[in-house]
Amino acid sequence: MGAGRTVTLEYGTIAGAQRGWAKISGTTVNNDLVWMHWTTDGGSSWLQCGPFAVDRGPGTSKTSAAKKTMDVSGYQFRACGYLKNAGQTKCTSPWW
């Protein structure tokens, strides 16, 4: 994202199911935001989970809620973030 901050799309197994989530990390400041979009139609429309604000002090990471992944054509995720002191929003490329 710039300014020492990174937004990533991550995944892992939670409660026996594979899930994906968005994460902001690096030199974060309070009120930097992170959220996750997902689509079931290949990106024609997106649903949003968040935003979630960094609220534990500078340099702490924050994640969105986790969403179960599906091996279905058109089902994709992307992570997005907003840098408070730069007024900048960026999203990762769609994945899954």
C-alpha positions as CSV (number, residue, x, y, z in Angstrom):
1,M,0.0,0.0,0.0
2,G,2.9,2.3,0.7
3,A,3.9,4.3,3.8
4,G,5.3,1.1,5.3
5,R,1.9,-0.6,5.4
6,T,0.8,-3.8,3.6
7,V,-2.6,-5.3,2.9
8,T,-2.7,-9.0,2.2
9,L,-5.2,-11.6,1.6
10,E,-4.6,-14.7,3.8
11,Y,-6.1,-18.1,4.3
12,G,-6.0,-21.0,6.7
13,T,-8.1,-23.7,8.4
14,I,-10.4,-22.4,11.1
15,A,-12.8,-24.8,12.9
16,G,-12.1,-27.4,10.3
17,A,-12.9,-25.3,7.2
18,Q,-10.6,-23.3,4.9
19,R,-11.3,-19.6,5.2
20,G,-9.9,-16.4,3.8
21,W,-9.4,-13.0,5.5
22,A,-7.8,-9.6,4.9
23,K,-4.9,-8.2,7.0
24,I,-3.3,-4.8,7.3
25,S,0.2,-4.7,8.9
26,G,3.4,-2.7,9.1
27,T,3.7,0.8,10.3
28,T,0.0,1.2,10.8
29,V,-1.6,4.0,12.7
30,N,-4.9,4.1,14.6
31,N,-7.9,4.2,12.2
32,D,-6.2,2.7,9.2
33,L,-8.8,0.4,7.8
34,V,-8.9,-3.2,6.4
35,W,-11.8,-5.1,4.8
36,M,-12.5,-8.0,2.5
37,H,-14.6,-8.2,-0.6
38,W,-15.9,-11.4,-2.0
39,T,-17.8,-12.2,-5.2
40,T,-19.8,-15.2,-6.3
41,D,-20.0,-14.0,-9.9
42,G,-16.4,-13.5,-11.0
43,G,-16.3,-9.8,-10.0
44,S,-19.5,-8.4,-11.5
45,S,-20.6,-7.5,-8.0
46,W,-18.8,-7.6,-4.6
47,L,-20.0,-8.1,-1.0
48,Q,-18.0,-6.4,1.7
49,C,-16.9,-7.6,5.2
50,G,-15.8,-4.6,7.2
51,P,-14.1,-2.2,7.4
52,F,-12.2,-2.9,10.6
53,A,-10.0,-0.2,12.1
54,V,-6.6,-0.5,13.6
55,D,-7.3,0.4,17.3
56,R,-4.4,-1.0,19.4
57,G,-1.8,1.6,18.7
58,P,0.7,2.3,15.9
59,G,2.4,-0.7,14.3
60,T,-0.3,-3.2,15.1
61,S,-2.0,-5.4,12.6
62,K,-5.7,-5.9,12.1
63,T,-7.7,-8.5,10.2
64,S,-11.2,-8.8,8.8
65,A,-13.5,-11.5,9.8
66,A,-12.8,-14.8,8.0
67,K,-15.1,-16.1,5.3
68,K,-15.3,-19.8,4.2
69,T,-13.8,-20.4,0.8
70,M,-15.6,-22.4,-1.9
71,D,-14.3,-24.2,-4.9
72,V,-16.9,-22.8,-7.2
73,S,-16.3,-20.9,-10.5
74,G,-16.7,-17.2,-10.0
75,Y,-16.1,-17.3,-6.2
76,Q,-13.2,-14.9,-5.4
77,F,-11.8,-12.7,-2.6
78,R,-9.8,-9.5,-2.4
79,A,-8.4,-7.6,0.5
80,C,-8.6,-3.8,0.7
81,G,-7.2,-1.1,3.0
82,Y,-7.4,2.6,3.6
83,L,-4.4,4.6,5.0
84,K,-5.8,7.2,7.3
85,N,-3.0,9.7,7.0
86,A,-2.6,9.3,3.3
87,G,-6.3,9.2,2.3
88,Q,-5.5,6.3,0.0
89,T,-7.4,3.1,-0.7
90,K,-6.0,0.0,-2.5
91,C,-7.2,-3.5,-3.1
92,T,-5.3,-6.7,-3.9
93,S,-6.0,-8.6,-7.1
94,P,-8.9,-11.0,-6.8
95,W,-7.9,-14.5,-5.7
96,W,-9.2,-18.0,-5.1
